[in-house]
């Protein structure tokens, strides 16, 4: 599994090639902060070739050398960008995504999806599903090794409760079909992998940078039984049971995404057609992902606008509350000062039996308290003078 950081960047293949050929690997590695061996492996994993050994010695000696290769054409399903470690952020300029409106064409991808399908169908040619699983595509090796192990253990120990999960005639047919499909996709520089999930046999087709989840289901009603805690098709269903292969994608791809046994033949007889359709679906998925990314960004922008609106409402409510509180405090200060004046008047008129020094002390104390309440003297009133932003 690959783990990505939020601050990783996308760069263009050409920019990464230019970087790889801009200096000796040891010097470039120091800029990134890794070893030259690690950098070379990283570049090769991204499909970027590096200068041959002795290249920079020839350059320094003034001898002629081959220049860097050009970036390969974008293939179906590829984003046209390469995700790189965050440490490249200040070394290689980030590349923006392809415009959602296109153009999408390259020497390997037609702008029109029907044209792309015709090109892929012609390139695939005549293919067939292998009759056995003796020659296994890498995408099935892990699953089938596990099946072989369970089969071997079950044969040695009859009390062993775990048995192969895909030994039924129908599951074997599914595996043979996926095996053939993956080999065809690999012939077009794509790949696939099969796995075991809670619904049985699952698969993913890797078309360029797109991962298309494939599901093979039975057409129509069929008998089921409880297997390993899950309700699955009965083990004795014949291999001829009608099947459907479908691509699971969140939204419509604008390309064919389901095939089933029927009048036009079974899935096996339409292998080339299905493989071409899946490749086209991968390209359609890429184009759709550009639109979905814009929709996600717009949704995020609207959420931010709404969040700011609610925040402004809260700040405005706090400003009003502050204003009213300052008004109340000022009114209390004014009342106290008015009271002081009335007390002084009463004392001057002889209506209060209080010594002058006692009256002065009380007045100083009362005035000080009024000053602490007064929001103008404390500056509390000016804290929310500006409108919230």
C-alpha positions as a Markdown table, in Angstrom:
| # | Residue | x | y | z |
|---|---|---|---|---|
| 1 | Unk | 0.0 | 0.0 | 0.0 |
| 2 | Unk | 1.3 | 3.5 | -0.8 |
| 3 | Unk | 1.0 | 6.2 | 1.7 |
| 4 | Unk | 0.7 | 9.8 | 0.6 |
| 5 | Unk | 1.2 | 13.1 | 2.5 |
| 6 | Unk | -1.0 | 16.1 | 2.0 |
| 7 | Unk | 2.1 | 18.1 | 0.9 |
| 8 | Unk | 3.3 | 15.7 | -1.8 |
| 9 | Unk | 3.2 | 17.3 | -5.2 |
| 10 | Unk | 2.3 | 16.4 | -8.8 |
| 11 | Unk | 4.9 | 17.1 | -11.5 |
| 12 | Unk | 5.0 | 16.6 | -15.2 |
| 13 | Unk | 6.9 | 13.7 | -16.6 |
| 14 | Unk | 9.1 | 16.0 | -18.6 |
| 15 | Unk | 10.0 | 18.1 | -15.6 |
| 16 | Unk | 11.0 | 15.0 | -13.7 |
| 17 | Unk | 13.1 | 13.8 | -16.7 |
| 18 | Unk | 14.8 | 17.2 | -16.8 |
| 19 | Unk | 15.6 | 17.0 | -13.1 |
| 20 | Unk | 17.0 | 13.4 | -13.5 |
| 21 | Unk | 19.3 | 14.6 | -16.2 |
| 22 | Unk | 20.3 | 17.9 | -14.7 |
| 23 | Unk | 23.3 | 16.7 | -12.8 |
| 24 | Unk | 25.1 | 13.7 | -11.2 |
| 25 | Unk | 22.8 | 11.6 | -9.2 |
| 26 | Unk | 24.9 | 12.1 | -6.0 |
| 27 | Unk | 24.4 | 15.9 | -6.3 |
| 28 | Unk | 20.7 | 15.6 | -7.0 |
| 29 | Unk | 20.3 | 13.3 | -4.1 |
| 30 | Unk | 21.8 | 15.8 | -1.7 |
| 31 | Unk | 19.3 | 18.4 | -2.8 |
| 32 | Unk | 16.4 | 16.0 | -2.1 |
| 33 | Unk | 18.0 | 14.7 | 1.2 |
| 34 | Unk | 18.3 | 11.0 | 0.3 |
| 35 | Unk | 21.0 | 8.7 | -1.0 |
| 36 | Unk | 21.8 | 8.5 | -4.7 |
| 37 | Unk | 20.8 | 4.9 | -4.7 |
| 38 | Unk | 17.4 | 5.7 | -3.2 |
| 39 | Unk | 16.8 | 8.5 | -5.6 |
| 40 | Unk | 17.7 | 6.3 | -8.6 |
| 41 | Unk | 15.3 | 3.6 | -7.4 |
| 42 | Unk | 12.6 | 6.2 | -6.9 |
| 43 | Unk | 13.0 | 7.6 | -10.4 |
| 44 | Unk | 13.0 | 4.2 | -12.0 |
| 45 | Unk | 9.9 | 3.3 | -10.0 |
| 46 | Unk | 8.2 | 6.3 | -11.6 |
| 47 | Unk | 9.3 | 5.2 | -15.1 |
| 48 | Unk | 11.9 | 7.8 | -15.4 |
| 49 | Unk | 15.2 | 6.8 | -17.0 |
| 50 | Unk | 18.5 | 8.1 | -15.6 |
| 51 | Unk | 21.8 | 8.9 | -17.4 |
| 52 | Unk | 24.0 | 5.8 | -18.0 |
| 53 | Unk | 27.1 | 5.2 | -15.9 |
| 54 | Unk | 29.9 | 7.4 | -17.0 |
| 55 | Unk | 27.6 | 10.0 | -18.6 |
| 56 | Unk | 28.8 | 12.9 | -16.5 |
| 57 | Unk | 32.5 | 11.9 | -16.8 |
| 58 | Unk | 32.1 | 12.2 | -20.6 |
| 59 | Unk | 30.3 | 15.5 | -20.2 |
| 60 | Unk | 33.2 | 16.9 | -18.0 |
| 61 | Unk | 35.7 | 15.6 | -20.5 |
| 62 | Unk | 33.9 | 17.5 | -23.3 |
| 63 | Unk | 32.8 | 14.4 | -25.1 |
| 64 | Unk | 29.4 | 14.2 | -26.8 |
| 65 | Unk | 26.7 | 12.4 | -25.0 |
| 66 | Unk | 23.1 | 11.5 | -25.7 |
| 67 | Unk | 20.5 | 13.9 | -24.3 |
| 68 | Unk | 17.6 | 13.1 | -22.1 |
| 69 | Unk | 14.7 | 11.2 | -23.6 |
| 70 | Unk | 11.4 | 13.0 | -24.2 |
| 71 | Unk | 8.5 | 12.3 | -22.0 |
| 72 | Unk | 6.4 | 9.4 | -23.2 |
| 73 | Unk | 2.9 | 10.1 | -24.6 |
| 74 | Unk | 0.1 | 9.9 | -22.1 |
| 75 | Unk | -1.6 | 6.5 | -22.3 |
| 76 | Unk | -5.3 | 5.7 | -21.6 |
| 77 | Unk | -6.2 | 6.4 | -17.9 |
| 78 | Unk | -3.0 | 8.2 | -17.1 |
| 79 | Unk | -3.3 | 11.6 | -15.4 |
| 80 | Unk | -0.3 | 13.1 | -17.3 |
| 81 | Unk | 1.3 | 13.9 | -13.9 |
| 82 | Unk | 3.5 | 12.0 | -11.4 |
| 83 | Unk | 3.1 | 12.2 | -7.7 |
| 84 | Unk | 6.4 | 12.9 | -5.9 |
| 85 | Unk | 7.7 | 12.9 | -2.4 |
| 86 | Unk | 7.1 | 16.2 | -0.6 |
| 87 | Unk | 10.8 | 16.8 | -0.5 |
| 88 | Unk | 10.7 | 17.6 | -4.2 |
| 89 | Unk | 8.4 | 20.6 | -3.4 |
| 90 | Unk | 11.1 | 23.3 | -3.7 |
| 91 | Unk | 13.1 | 21.4 | -6.4 |
| 92 | Unk | 10.6 | 20.7 | -9.2 |
| 93 | Unk | 7.7 | 22.9 | -10.1 |
| 94 | Unk | 4.3 | 21.5 | -9.5 |
| 95 | Unk | 2.1 | 20.7 | -12.6 |
| 96 | Unk | -1.6 | 21.7 | -12.6 |
| 97 | Unk | -4.1 | 19.0 | -13.6 |
| 98 | Unk | -5.3 | 18.7 | -17.2 |
| 99 | Unk | -8.3 | 21.0 | -17.9 |
| 100 | Unk | -11.5 | 19.1 | -17.4 |
| 101 | Unk | -12.7 | 20.2 | -20.8 |
| 102 | Unk | -9.6 | 18.8 | -22.5 |
| 103 | Unk | -8.1 | 18.4 | -25.0 |
| 104 | Unk | -7.1 | 14.9 | -24.0 |
| 105 | Unk | -5.6 | 13.5 | -27.1 |
| 106 | Unk | -2.0 | 12.2 | -27.4 |
| 107 | Unk | -0.3 | 9.9 | -29.8 |
| 108 | Unk | -1.6 | 7.0 | -27.7 |
| 109 | Unk | -5.1 | 8.4 | -26.8 |
| 110 | Unk | -7.7 | 9.6 | -29.3 |
| 111 | Unk | -9.9 | 12.5 | -28.3 |
| 112 | Unk | -13.0 | 10.6 | -29.1 |
| 113 | Unk | -13.6 | 7.5 | -27.0 |
| 114 | Unk | -15.1 | 5.5 | -29.8 |
| 115 | Unk | -12.0 | 6.1 | -31.8 |
| 116 | Unk | -9.9 | 5.1 | -28.9 |
| 117 | Unk | -11.9 | 1.9 | -28.6 |
| 118 | Unk | -11.3 | 1.1 | -32.3 |
| 119 | Unk | -7.6 | 1.7 | -31.9 |
| 120 | Unk | -7.4 | -0.6 | -28.8 |
| 121 | Unk | -9.5 | -3.3 | -30.4 |
| 122 | Unk | -7.3 | -3.4 | -33.4 |
| 123 | Unk | -4.1 | -3.4 | -31.3 |
| 124 | Unk | -5.5 | -6.3 | -29.1 |
| 125 | Unk | -6.4 | -8.4 | -32.1 |
| 126 | Unk | -7.6 | -12.0 | -31.7 |
| 127 | Unk | -7.2 | -13.3 | -28.1 |
| 128 | Unk | -8.7 | -16.1 | -26.1 |
| 129 | Unk | -9.1 | -17.2 | -22.5 |
| 130 | Unk | -6.6 | -19.9 | -21.5 |
| 131 | Unk | -8.2 | -23.2 | -20.8 |
| 132 | Unk | -6.3 | -23.7 | -17.6 |
| 133 | Unk | -4.5 | -21.7 | -14.9 |
| 134 | Unk | -1.1 | -23.3 | -15.6 |
| 135 | Unk | 0.2 | -20.0 | -16.8 |
| 136 | Unk | -0.8 | -17.5 | -14.2 |
| 137 | Unk | -0.9 | -13.7 | -14.6 |
| 138 | Unk | 1.0 | -12.0 | -11.7 |
| 139 | Unk | -2.3 | -10.4 | -10.6 |
| 140 | Unk | -3.6 | -13.9 | -9.7 |
| 141 | Unk | -0.5 | -15.4 | -8.3 |
| 142 | Unk | -1.0 | -14.4 | -4.7 |
| 143 | Unk | -4.6 | -15.6 | -4.6 |
| 144 | Unk | -3.9 | -18.9 | -6.4 |
| 145 | Unk | -0.9 | -19.6 | -4.2 |
| 146 | Unk | -3.2 | -19.3 | -1.2 |
| 147 | Unk | -5.7 | -21.7 | -2.9 |
| 148 | Unk | -2.9 | -24.2 | -3.6 |
| 149 | Unk | -1.8 | -24.1 | 0.0 |
| 150 | Unk | -5.3 | -24.7 | 1.3 |
| 151 | Unk | -5.8 | -27.5 | -1.2 |
| 152 | Unk | -2.6 | -29.1 | -0.1 |
| 153 | Unk | -3.4 | -28.9 | 3.6 |
| 154 | Unk | -6.9 | -30.2 | 3.0 |
| 155 | Unk | -5.5 | -33.2 | 1.1 |
| 156 | Unk | -3.0 | -34.0 | 3.9 |
| 157 | Unk | -5.4 | -33.5 | 6.8 |
| 158 | Unk | -9.1 | -34.2 | 6.2 |
| 159 | Unk | -9.9 | -32.5 | 9.6 |
| 160 | Unk | -8.5 | -29.3 | 8.3 |
| 161 | Unk | -11.5 | -27.0 | 8.1 |
| 162 | Unk | -10.2 | -24.5 | 5.7 |
| 163 | Unk | -10.6 | -25.5 | 2.1 |
| 164 | Unk | -10.0 | -23.7 | -1.2 |
| 165 | Unk | -12.6 | -21.0 | -1.7 |
| 166 | Unk | -12.6 | -20.9 | -5.5 |
| 167 | Unk | -12.5 | -24.6 | -6.5 |
| 168 | Unk | -16.1 | -24.7 | -7.8 |
| 169 | Unk | -16.7 | -25.0 | -11.5 |
| 170 | Unk | -18.1 | -21.5 | -11.7 |
| 171 | Unk | -15.3 | -19.9 | -9.7 |
| 172 | Unk | -12.7 | -21.7 | -11.8 |
| 173 | Unk | -14.3 | -20.2 | -14.9 |
| 174 | Unk | -14.2 | -16.7 | -13.3 |
| 175 | Unk | -10.5 | -17.2 | -12.5 |
| 176 | Unk | -9.7 | -18.3 | -16.0 |
| 177 | Unk | -11.5 | -15.4 | -17.5 |
| 178 | Unk | -9.8 | -12.9 | -15.2 |
| 179 | Unk | -6.4 | -14.5 | -16.0 |
| 180 | Unk | -7.0 | -14.1 | -19.7 |
| 181 | Unk | -8.3 | -10.5 | -19.3 |
| 182 | Unk | -5.3 | -9.5 | -17.2 |
| 183 | Unk | -2.9 | -10.9 | -19.8 |
| 184 | Unk | -4.7 | -8.9 | -22.5 |
| 185 | Unk | -4.5 | -5.7 | -20.4 |
| 186 | Unk | -0.8 | -6.3 | -19.7 |
| 187 | Unk | -0.3 | -6.5 | -23.5 |
| 188 | Unk | -1.5 | -2.9 | -23.6 |
| 189 | Unk | 0.7 | -1.8 | -20.7 |
| 190 | Unk | -2.0 | -2.1 | -18.1 |
| 191 | Unk | -2.6 | -4.6 | -15.4 |
| 192 | Unk | -5.0 | -6.2 | -13.0 |
| 193 | Unk | -5.2 | -8.0 | -9.7 |
| 194 | Unk | -7.7 | -10.5 | -8.2 |
| 195 | Unk | -8.6 | -10.7 | -4.5 |
| 196 | Unk | -10.9 | -12.4 | -2.1 |
| 197 | Unk | -13.5 | -10.3 | -0.3 |
| 198 | Unk | -16.7 | -10.8 | 1.6 |
| 199 | Unk | -18.7 | -11.2 | -1.6 |
| 200 | Unk | -16.3 | -13.7 | -3.1 |
| 201 | Unk | -13.9 | -13.2 | -5.9 |
| 202 | Unk | -13.1 | -9.5 | -6.6 |
| 203 | Unk | -10.8 | -7.8 | -9.1 |
| 204 | Unk | -9.3 | -4.5 | -10.0 |
| 205 | Unk | -8.2 | -3.4 | -13.4 |
| 206 | Unk | -5.3 | -0.8 | -13.3 |
| 207 | Unk | -5.7 | 1.3 | -16.4 |
| 208 | Unk | -3.0 | 3.9 | -16.4 |
| 209 | Unk | -3.4 | 5.7 | -13.0 |
| 210 | Unk | -7.1 | 4.7 | -12.7 |
| 211 | Unk | -8.2 | 1.7 | -10.6 |
| 212 | Unk | -11.4 | 0.2 | -11.8 |
| 213 | Unk | -13.1 | -2.3 | -9.5 |
| 214 | Unk | -14.5 | -5.3 | -11.4 |
| 215 | Unk | -17.3 | -7.5 | -10.1 |
| 216 | Unk | -18.5 | -10.8 | -11.6 |
| 217 | Unk | -22.0 | -11.7 | -10.6 |
| 218 | Unk | -24.6 | -14.3 | -11.6 |
| 219 | Unk | -27.3 | -13.2 | -14.0 |
| 220 | Unk | -30.8 | -13.9 | -12.6 |
| 221 | Unk | -31.9 | -16.1 | -9.7 |
| 222 | Unk | -29.6 | -18.8 | -8.4 |
| 223 | Unk | -29.3 | -21.1 | -5.4 |
| 224 | Unk | -27.0 | -19.9 | -2.5 |
| 225 | Unk | -25.5 | -21.4 | 0.6 |
| 226 | Unk | -23.8 | -20.1 | 3.7 |
| 227 | Unk | -20.0 | -20.3 | 3.2 |
| 228 | Unk | -17.6 | -19.0 | 5.9 |
| 229 | Unk | -20.3 | -16.9 | 7.3 |
| 230 | Unk | -21.3 | -15.3 | 4.0 |
| 231 | Unk | -24.3 | -16.1 | 1.7 |
| 232 | Unk | -22.6 | -17.1 | -1.6 |
| 233 | Unk | -23.6 | -19.0 | -4.8 |
| 234 | Unk | -24.0 | -22.7 | -4.3 |
| 235 | Unk | -20.9 | -24.7 | -4.9 |
| 236 | Unk | -22.5 | -27.0 | -7.4 |
| 237 | Unk | -23.6 | -24.4 | -9.8 |
| 238 | Unk | -22.4 | -25.3 | -13.3 |
| 239 | Unk | -19.6 | -23.3 | -15.1 |
| 240 | Unk | -22.2 | -22.4 | -17.7 |
| 241 | Unk | -24.2 | -20.3 | -15.2 |
| 242 | Unk | -24.8 | -16.9 | -16.9 |
| 243 | Unk | -22.4 | -14.3 | -15.6 |
| 244 | Unk | -22.1 | -10.5 | -15.8 |
| 245 | Unk | -18.9 | -8.5 | -15.5 |
| 246 | Unk | -19.3 | -4.9 | -14.4 |
| 247 | Unk | -17.2 | -1.9 | -13.4 |
| 248 | Unk | -18.1 | -0.3 | -10.1 |
| 249 | Unk | -17.6 | 3.5 | -10.3 |
| 250 | Unk | -19.3 | 6.2 | -8.3 |
| 251 | Unk | -20.7 | 8.0 | -11.3 |
| 252 | Unk | -21.5 | 7.4 | -14.9 |
| 253 | Unk | -18.3 | 7.0 | -17.0 |
| 254 | Unk | -19.8 | 7.8 | -20.4 |
| 255 | Unk | -18.4 | 4.4 | -21.6 |
| 256 | Unk | -19.6 | 0.9 | -21.6 |
| 257 | Unk | -19.2 | -0.6 | -18.1 |
| 258 | Unk | -21.1 | -4.0 | -18.1 |
| 259 | Unk | -21.0 | -7.2 | -20.1 |
| 260 | Unk | -22.9 | -10.5 | -19.7 |
| 261 | Unk | -23.4 | -13.9 | -21.3 |
| 262 | Unk | -26.1 | -13.7 | -23.8 |
| 263 | Unk | -27.1 | -13.9 | -27.5 |
| 264 | Unk | -24.0 | -12.2 | -28.7 |
| 265 | Unk | -21.9 | -14.9 | -27.0 |
| 266 | Unk | -20.4 | -15.6 | -23.6 |
| 267 | Unk | -17.9 | -13.4 | -21.9 |
| 268 | Unk | -15.0 | -15.6 | -23.1 |
| 269 | Unk | -15.8 | -15.1 | -26.7 |
| 270 | Unk | -15.8 | -11.3 | -26.3 |
| 271 | Unk | -12.5 | -11.0 | -24.4 |
| 272 | Unk | -11.0 | -8.6 | -26.8 |
| 273 | Unk | -14.1 | -6.4 | -26.9 |
| 274 | Unk | -14.3 | -6.4 | -23.1 |
| 275 | Unk | -10.6 | -5.6 | -22.7 |
| 276 | Unk | -10.9 | -2.7 | -25.1 |
| 277 | Unk | -14.0 | -1.4 | -23.3 |
| 278 | Unk | -12.2 | -1.5 | -20.0 |
| 279 | Unk | -9.3 | 0.5 | -21.3 |
| 280 | Unk | -11.7 | 3.0 | -22.7 |
| 281 | Unk | -13.5 | 3.1 | -19.4 |
| 282 | Unk | -10.2 | 3.8 | -17.7 |
| 283 | Unk | -9.7 | 6.8 | -19.9 |
| 284 | Unk | -13.3 | 7.9 | -19.3 |
| 285 | Unk | -12.7 | 7.5 | -15.5 |
| 286 | Unk | -9.7 | 9.8 | -15.7 |
| 287 | Unk | -11.7 | 12.4 | -17.6 |
| 288 | Unk | -14.6 | 12.0 | -15.1 |
| 289 | Unk | -12.1 | 12.3 | -12.2 |
| 290 | Unk | -11.1 | 15.8 | -13.4 |
| 291 | Unk | -14.8 | 16.9 | -13.4 |
| 292 | Unk | -15.3 | 15.3 | -9.9 |
| 293 | Unk | -12.2 | 17.1 | -8.6 |
| 294 | Unk | -13.7 | 20.4 | -9.7 |
| 295 | Unk | -17.0 | 19.4 | -8.1 |
| 296 | Unk | -15.2 | 18.5 | -4.9 |
| 297 | Unk | -13.3 | 21.8 | -4.9 |
| 298 | Unk | -16.5 | 23.7 | -5.5 |
| 299 | Unk | -18.3 | 21.8 | -2.7 |
| 300 | Unk | -15.4 | 22.6 | -0.4 |
| 301 | Unk | -15.5 | 26.3 | -1.4 |
| 302 | Unk | -19.2 | 26.4 | -0.7 |
| 303 | Unk | -18.7 | 24.7 | 2.7 |
| 304 | Unk | -16.0 | 27.3 | 3.5 |
| 305 | Unk | -18.3 | 30.1 | 2.5 |
| 306 | Unk | -21.1 | 28.7 | 4.7 |
| 307 | Unk | -18.6 | 28.2 | 7.5 |
| 308 | Unk | -17.5 | 31.9 | 7.2 |
| 309 | Unk | -21.1 | 33.0 | 7.1 |
| 310 | Unk | -21.9 | 31.2 | 10.3 |
| 311 | Unk | -18.7 | 32.5 | 11.9 |
| 312 | Unk | -19.7 | 36.1 | 11.0 |
| 313 | Unk | -23.1 | 35.6 | 12.5 |
| 314 | Unk | -21.5 | 34.4 | 15.7 |
| 315 | Unk | -19.1 | 37.3 | 15.7 |
| 316 | Unk | -22.0 | 39.8 | 15.0 |
| 317 | Unk | -24.0 | 38.2 | 17.9 |
| 318 | Unk | -21.0 | 38.6 | 20.2 |
| 319 | Unk | -20.6 | 42.2 | 19.1 |
| 320 | Unk | -24.2 | 43.0 | 19.9 |
| 321 | Unk | -23.9 | 41.2 | 23.2 |
| 322 | Unk | -20.7 | 43.3 | 23.9 |
| 323 | Unk | -22.5 | 46.5 | 23.0 |
| 324 | Unk | -25.4 | 45.8 | 25.2 |
| 325 | Unk | -23.1 | 44.9 | 28.1 |
| 326 | Unk | -21.1 | 48.1 | 27.7 |
| 327 | Unk | -24.3 | 50.1 | 27.7 |
| 328 | Unk | -25.4 | 48.4 | 30.9 |
| 329 | Unk | -22.0 | 49.0 | 32.6 |
| 330 | Unk | -22.0 | 52.7 | 31.5 |
| 331 | Unk | -25.6 | 53.1 | 32.8 |
| 332 | Unk | -24.5 | 51.7 | 36.2 |
| 333 | Unk | -21.5 | 54.0 | 36.3 |
| 334 | Unk | -23.7 | 57.0 | 35.5 |
| 335 | Unk | -26.2 | 56.1 | 38.2 |
| 336 | Unk | -23.4 | 55.8 | 40.8 |
| 337 | Unk | -22.0 | 59.2 | 39.8 |
| 338 | Unk | -25.5 | 60.7 | 40.0 |
| 339 | Unk | -25.9 | 59.1 | 43.4 |
| 340 | Unk | -22.5 | 60.7 | 44.5 |
| 341 | Unk | -23.8 | 64.1 | 43.4 |
| 342 | Unk | -27.0 | 63.7 | 45.3 |
| 343 | Unk | -25.2 | 62.6 | 48.5 |
| 344 | Unk | -22.8 | 65.6 | 48.3 |
| 345 | Unk | -25.9 | 67.9 | 47.9 |
| 346 | Unk | -27.6 | 66.3 | 50.8 |
| 347 | Unk | -24.5 | 66.7 | 53.0 |
| 348 | Unk | -24.1 | 70.4 | 51.9 |
| 349 | Unk | -27.7 | 71.0 | 52.9 |
| 350 | Unk | -27.1 | 69.5 | 56.3 |
| 351 | Unk | -29.4 | 66.6 | 55.7 |
| 352 | Unk | -26.6 | 64.1 | 56.3 |
| 353 | Unk | -24.9 | 63.5 | 59.7 |
| 354 | Unk | -21.5 | 62.7 | 58.3 |
| 355 | Unk | -18.0 | 64.1 | 58.8 |
| 356 | Unk | -16.4 | 65.9 | 55.8 |
| 357 | Unk | -13.4 | 63.5 | 55.8 |
| 358 | Unk | -15.8 | 60.5 | 55.9 |
| 359 | Unk | -17.7 | 61.9 | 53.0 |
| 360 | Unk | -14.5 | 62.5 | 51.0 |
| 361 | Unk | -13.4 | 58.9 | 51.6 |
| 362 | Unk | -16.7 | 57.5 | 50.5 |
| 363 | Unk | -16.8 | 59.7 | 47.4 |
| 364 | Unk | -13.4 | 58.6 | 46.4 |
| 365 | Unk | -14.3 | 54.9 | 46.9 |
| 366 | Unk | -17.7 | 55.3 | 45.0 |
| 367 | Unk | -16.1 | 57.2 | 42.1 |
| 368 | Unk | -13.3 | 54.6 | 41.8 |
| 369 | Unk | -15.9 | 51.9 | 41.5 |
| 370 | Unk | -17.9 | 53.9 | 38.9 |
| 371 | Unk | -14.7 | 54.3 | 36.9 |
| 372 | Unk | -14.1 | 50.5 | 36.9 |
| 373 | Unk | -17.6 | 50.0 | 35.5 |
| 374 | Unk | -17.2 | 52.8 | 32.9 |
| 375 | Unk | -16.4 | 51.0 | 29.5 |
| 376 | Unk | -15.1 | 54.2 | 28.1 |
| 377 | Unk | -12.5 | 54.7 | 30.8 |
| 378 | Unk | -11.4 | 51.0 | 30.8 |
| 379 | Unk | -11.3 | 50.9 | 27.0 |
| 380 | Unk | -13.6 | 47.8 | 27.0 |
| 381 | Unk | -16.0 | 49.6 | 24.7 |
| 382 | Unk | -13.4 | 50.0 | 21.9 |
| 383 | Unk | -12.6 | 46.3 | 21.7 |
| 384 | Unk | -15.5 | 45.6 | 19.2 |
| 385 | Unk | -15.6 | 48.9 | 17.4 |
| 386 | Unk | -14.6 | 47.4 | 14.1 |
| 387 | Unk | -17.1 | 45.2 | 12.2 |
| 388 | Unk | -16.2 | 41.5 | 12.2 |
| 389 | Unk | -14.4 | 40.1 | 9.1 |
